[in-house]
C-alpha cells in the first residue's frame, strides 16, 4: 500500500488506485499473459488485504495440506516478517502456519509437511488443523483449536503507547476485555488497539479460513461456503472468555481481548500454473471453462 499518512481520504483513495493500476500494468508488461494464472484484479479486494495487514497483530497463514506451498505467498510472508523484525527485533515473531484439512490426507503426510515447514521457517509454529463436519451439533474443545491457541500464546506483538513502540507477549491479552470500544475508521490503523490482540486469517480462497474461525469460537460466527471467494470484506469478532482454554475463564460469559479478523481470500500472480490446478484449488471457477473434462482427468 502506498503512503497514506497526513493525507485526506480522497487523496488516499486516488493514490491507491493509481498505485494499483501501475502495479497491474507492470505485471502484464513483465510477463506473458499465457504464463500468468487467473489472479485477483479487483482493486477493492486488495484494499481489504491492505487494511487487514495494517490492523492485525498476529497473522495465521491458512494453507491446504494437499499442496501447502502452492498456497503460501512468500512475498506476503517476507513483507510481514521483515516489518515485524524491524519493529520488535529478533525473537518469536507474529506469524503462525495453519495447515488445514488434515483429515483429507494420511497422518504421515501431515507430519512430513510439518517437518518441512519447521526446517524451512524455523521459529514459526505449524498447527495441523481439522474443522469438524458441518453436521456437528457443537464445535467444542477440538485438539486443533487447543493447539492453535497455545501457538498464539507464544507469539510477540508490537503496540504503541504514549508515542513509544512496545514489544509485548500475546499471552498478556488472554484476559477479559474492558470497555466497549469499537473499531473506529478514523483512528490510526496500524497501532490502533493498545488493549486488543487482533488476529488475522490470511490465505487463498477456499482454504477454510471462515471455518477455522467458527471452530475457534465453537459455533458459527461467520458465513462459510464451498464456493471460493465467499468472504468479500474482512469481519472482526471478539473471542468469548470461555473459549480461551484455561480453567479460570471456562465459566465466564464475557469477552476476551482477542479479536479474530476473517479476511477475503486473494489469489496473487503466479507463473506456469496449469488451469486444472487452479480449478481444483478454487482460484478459477470450473463454470468458466469451455471444456471441463481435462480438469476431471487431472
C-alpha positions as CSV (number, residue, x, y, z in Angstrom):
1,X,0.0,0.0,0.0
2,X,1.4,3.5,-0.8
3,X,2.0,6.0,1.9
4,X,-1.3,7.5,3.3
5,X,-0.1,9.4,6.4
6,X,-1.4,13.0,6.7
7,X,-3.5,12.8,3.5
8,X,-7.2,13.4,3.2
9,X,-9.4,10.4,2.3
10,X,-10.0,11.5,-1.3
11,X,-6.2,11.8,-1.9
12,X,-5.6,8.4,-0.3
13,X,-8.1,6.7,-2.5
14,X,-6.7,8.3,-5.6
15,X,-3.2,7.4,-4.7
16,X,-4.1,3.8,-4.0
17,X,-6.0,3.4,-7.3
18,X,-3.1,4.9,-9.3
19,X,-0.6,2.6,-7.4
20,X,-2.7,-0.5,-8.1
21,X,-3.2,0.4,-11.8
22,X,0.5,0.9,-12.2
23,X,1.3,-2.4,-10.4
24,X,-1.2,-4.3,-12.5
25,X,0.2,-2.8,-15.8
26,X,3.7,-3.7,-14.7
27,X,2.7,-7.4,-14.1
28,X,1.4,-7.7,-17.6
29,X,4.4,-5.9,-19.2
30,X,6.9,-8.1,-17.4
31,X,5.2,-11.5,-18.1
32,X,3.5,-13.2,-21.0
33,X,-0.3,-13.4,-20.4
34,X,-0.3,-17.1,-21.3
35,X,2.1,-17.9,-18.4
36,X,0.1,-16.0,-15.7
37,X,-2.6,-17.6,-13.6
38,X,-6.0,-16.2,-13.0
39,X,-5.3,-13.7,-10.2
40,X,-7.2,-11.1,-8.4
41,X,-7.9,-7.9,-10.4
42,X,-10.5,-6.3,-8.1
43,X,-9.0,-3.2,-6.5
44,X,-11.5,-3.3,-3.6
45,X,-10.3,-6.8,-2.6
46,X,-6.7,-5.7,-2.5
47,X,-7.7,-2.7,-0.4
48,X,-9.3,-5.1,2.1
49,X,-6.0,-7.0,2.3
50,X,-4.1,-3.7,2.9
51,X,-6.4,-2.8,5.7
52,X,-6.1,-6.3,7.2
53,X,-2.3,-6.2,7.3
54,X,-2.3,-2.8,8.9
55,X,-4.9,-3.6,11.6
56,X,-3.7,-7.1,12.7
57,X,-1.1,-8.0,15.3
58,X,-0.8,-11.7,14.6
59,X,-1.2,-13.5,11.2
60,X,-2.5,-17.0,10.6
61,X,-1.5,-18.3,7.2
62,X,-4.2,-20.9,6.4
63,X,-2.9,-23.5,3.9
64,X,-4.5,-26.5,2.2
65,X,-2.4,-29.6,3.4
66,X,-2.8,-31.2,-0.1
67,X,-0.5,-28.6,-1.7
68,X,0.6,-26.0,1.0
69,X,3.5,-24.5,-0.8
70,X,1.2,-23.6,-3.8
71,X,-1.0,-21.6,-1.4
72,X,1.8,-19.9,0.6
73,X,2.6,-16.3,-0.6
74,X,6.3,-15.9,0.1
75,X,6.1,-12.2,-0.8
76,X,3.5,-11.6,1.9
77,X,5.3,-13.7,4.4
78,X,8.6,-11.9,3.8
79,X,6.9,-8.5,4.0
80,X,5.2,-9.2,7.3
81,X,8.3,-10.9,8.8
82,X,10.7,-8.0,7.9
83,X,8.2,-5.4,9.1
84,X,7.9,-7.1,12.5
85,X,11.6,-7.7,12.9
86,X,12.2,-4.0,12.2
87,X,9.7,-3.2,14.9
88,X,10.5,-5.9,17.6
89,X,14.0,-7.2,16.8
90,X,15.0,-10.9,16.9
91,X,12.9,-13.4,18.7
92,X,9.5,-15.1,18.4
93,X,7.5,-13.5,15.6
94,X,3.8,-12.8,14.9
95,X,3.1,-15.5,12.2
96,X,1.6,-19.0,12.5
97,X,1.1,-21.6,9.8
98,X,-2.3,-23.3,10.0
99,X,-2.2,-26.4,7.8
100,X,-5.9,-27.1,7.2
101,X,-8.0,-30.0,6.0
102,X,-5.6,-32.6,7.5
103,X,-8.4,-35.1,7.6
104,X,-8.2,-35.4,3.8
105,X,-4.7,-37.0,3.8
106,X,-2.8,-39.7,5.8
107,X,-1.2,-38.6,9.1
108,X,2.3,-39.4,7.7
109,X,1.7,-36.8,5.0
110,X,0.8,-34.2,7.6
111,X,3.9,-35.0,9.7
112,X,6.2,-34.7,6.7
113,X,4.8,-31.3,5.8
114,X,5.1,-30.1,9.4
115,X,8.7,-31.1,9.5
116,X,9.4,-29.4,6.2
117,X,7.9,-26.1,7.4
118,X,9.8,-26.3,10.7
119,X,13.1,-26.7,8.8
120,X,12.5,-24.0,6.2
121,X,10.8,-21.5,8.5
122,X,12.4,-22.0,12.0
123,X,10.6,-20.4,14.8
124,X,7.2,-20.3,13.1
125,X,4.7,-22.6,14.7
126,X,3.0,-25.1,12.4
127,X,-0.5,-26.2,13.6
128,X,-2.3,-29.1,11.7
129,X,-6.0,-28.2,11.7
130,X,-9.1,-30.2,11.1
131,X,-12.5,-28.5,11.1
132,X,-15.4,-30.6,12.4
133,X,-18.0,-31.5,9.9
134,X,-20.8,-29.0,9.5
135,X,-23.3,-31.5,10.8
136,X,-21.7,-31.5,14.3
137,X,-24.0,-30.0,16.9
138,X,-21.1,-28.2,18.6
139,X,-17.5,-27.5,17.7
140,X,-16.3,-27.6,21.3
141,X,-12.8,-28.2,22.5
142,X,-11.2,-29.8,19.5
143,X,-7.4,-30.6,19.7
144,X,-6.8,-28.4,16.7
145,X,-8.2,-25.3,18.5
146,X,-6.2,-26.0,21.6
147,X,-3.0,-26.3,19.7
148,X,-3.7,-23.1,17.8
149,X,-4.4,-21.1,21.0
150,X,-1.2,-22.5,22.5
151,X,0.8,-21.4,19.5
152,X,-0.9,-18.0,19.6
153,X,0.2,-17.5,23.2
154,X,3.8,-17.9,22.2
155,X,3.8,-15.0,19.7
156,X,5.0,-11.5,20.3
157,X,3.3,-8.3,19.1
158,X,4.1,-4.6,18.9
159,X,1.9,-1.9,20.4
160,X,2.2,1.9,20.5
161,X,1.8,3.6,23.9
162,X,2.4,7.3,24.6
163,X,4.3,7.6,21.3
164,X,6.6,4.7,22.1
165,X,6.7,1.3,20.4
166,X,6.5,-1.6,22.9
167,X,7.0,-5.3,22.4
168,X,4.5,-7.4,24.3
169,X,3.7,-11.1,24.7
170,X,0.5,-12.2,23.0
171,X,-0.3,-14.2,26.2
172,X,-0.9,-10.9,28.0
173,X,-4.1,-10.4,26.0
174,X,-5.7,-13.7,27.1
175,X,-7.9,-11.9,29.6
176,X,-11.2,-10.1,30.0
177,X,-12.0,-7.2,27.7
178,X,-12.6,-3.9,29.4
179,X,-14.9,-1.2,28.0
180,X,-16.8,-1.4,24.8
181,X,-14.5,0.4,22.4
182,X,-15.3,-0.5,18.8
183,X,-13.3,-0.3,15.6
184,X,-13.1,3.4,14.5
185,X,-12.4,4.2,10.9
186,X,-10.7,7.5,11.6
187,X,-8.2,6.1,14.2
188,X,-4.6,5.2,13.5
189,X,-4.9,1.8,11.8
190,X,-1.6,0.1,12.5
191,X,-1.3,0.6,16.2
192,X,-4.9,1.4,17.0
193,X,-5.8,-1.2,19.6
194,X,-3.4,-1.0,22.5
195,X,-5.6,-3.3,24.6
196,X,-6.7,-5.7,21.9
197,X,-4.9,-8.6,20.2
198,X,-6.1,-8.7,16.6
199,X,-5.5,-12.0,14.8
200,X,-6.0,-12.1,11.0
201,X,-6.5,-15.2,8.9
202,X,-4.8,-14.9,5.5
203,X,-4.7,-17.2,2.5
204,X,-6.1,-18.1,-0.9
205,X,-9.8,-18.6,-1.5
206,X,-11.3,-21.9,-0.4
207,X,-8.7,-22.5,2.3
208,X,-11.3,-22.8,5.0
209,X,-10.5,-19.6,6.9
210,X,-14.1,-18.9,7.9
211,X,-14.5,-22.5,9.0
212,X,-11.4,-22.2,11.2
213,X,-12.8,-19.1,12.9
214,X,-16.1,-20.9,13.5
215,X,-14.2,-23.8,15.1
216,X,-12.2,-21.5,17.3
217,X,-15.5,-19.9,18.5
218,X,-17.2,-23.2,18.9
219,X,-20.2,-22.0,16.8
220,X,-21.0,-20.4,13.6
221,X,-20.0,-16.7,13.7
222,X,-19.1,-16.1,10.1
223,X,-20.6,-17.4,6.9
224,X,-18.7,-20.1,5.1
225,X,-19.2,-21.7,1.7
226,X,-17.7,-24.3,-0.6
227,X,-17.7,-21.6,-3.3
228,X,-14.3,-19.9,-3.5
229,X,-14.3,-16.1,-2.7
230,X,-17.4,-16.3,-0.4
231,X,-15.9,-13.7,2.1
232,X,-15.9,-10.3,0.4
233,X,-14.9,-8.0,3.3
234,X,-12.9,-8.5,6.5
235,X,-15.0,-9.2,9.6
236,X,-14.0,-8.9,13.3
237,X,-15.2,-10.9,16.2
238,X,-14.1,-10.9,19.9
239,X,-13.5,-14.3,21.3
240,X,-15.6,-15.2,24.4
241,X,-13.6,-15.8,27.6
242,X,-14.9,-19.3,28.0
243,X,-13.1,-20.3,24.7
244,X,-9.6,-19.4,25.9
245,X,-8.9,-22.9,27.1
246,X,-7.9,-22.1,30.7
247,X,-9.7,-23.2,33.9
248,X,-10.1,-19.7,35.2
249,X,-12.3,-18.5,32.3
250,X,-14.3,-21.5,31.4
251,X,-17.4,-20.3,33.3
252,X,-17.1,-16.7,32.3
253,X,-19.5,-15.5,29.7
254,X,-17.8,-12.2,28.9
255,X,-15.5,-11.3,26.0
256,X,-11.7,-11.6,25.9
257,X,-9.2,-9.1,24.3
258,X,-8.7,-11.5,21.4
259,X,-10.2,-10.2,18.2
260,X,-10.2,-12.5,15.2
261,X,-10.4,-11.0,11.7
262,X,-11.6,-13.0,8.7
263,X,-10.2,-11.5,5.5
264,X,-11.1,-12.2,1.9
265,X,-9.1,-14.8,0.1
266,X,-6.9,-13.4,-2.6
267,X,-5.1,-15.0,-5.5
268,X,-1.7,-13.5,-6.2
269,X,0.1,-13.6,-9.6
270,X,1.9,-16.9,-10.3
271,X,3.6,-18.2,-13.4
272,X,3.1,-21.5,-15.2
273,X,0.3,-22.9,-13.1
274,X,-1.9,-25.4,-15.1
275,X,-5.5,-24.4,-15.4
276,X,-6.5,-27.7,-13.9
277,X,-4.6,-27.0,-10.7
278,X,-6.3,-23.5,-10.5
279,X,-9.7,-25.1,-10.8
280,X,-9.1,-27.9,-8.3
281,X,-7.9,-25.5,-5.6
282,X,-10.6,-22.9,-6.2
283,X,-8.8,-20.0,-7.8
284,X,-10.6,-20.4,-11.1
285,X,-14.2,-21.3,-11.4
286,X,-14.9,-24.6,-13.2
287,X,-18.1,-22.9,-14.6
288,X,-15.9,-20.6,-16.6
289,X,-14.3,-23.5,-18.5
290,X,-15.3,-24.3,-22.0
291,X,-14.1,-27.8,-21.6
292,X,-14.1,-29.3,-18.0
293,X,-13.1,-32.8,-18.8
294,X,-9.3,-32.2,-18.7
295,X,-9.7,-31.0,-15.2
296,X,-11.6,-34.1,-14.2
297,X,-8.9,-36.3,-15.8
298,X,-6.2,-34.4,-13.9
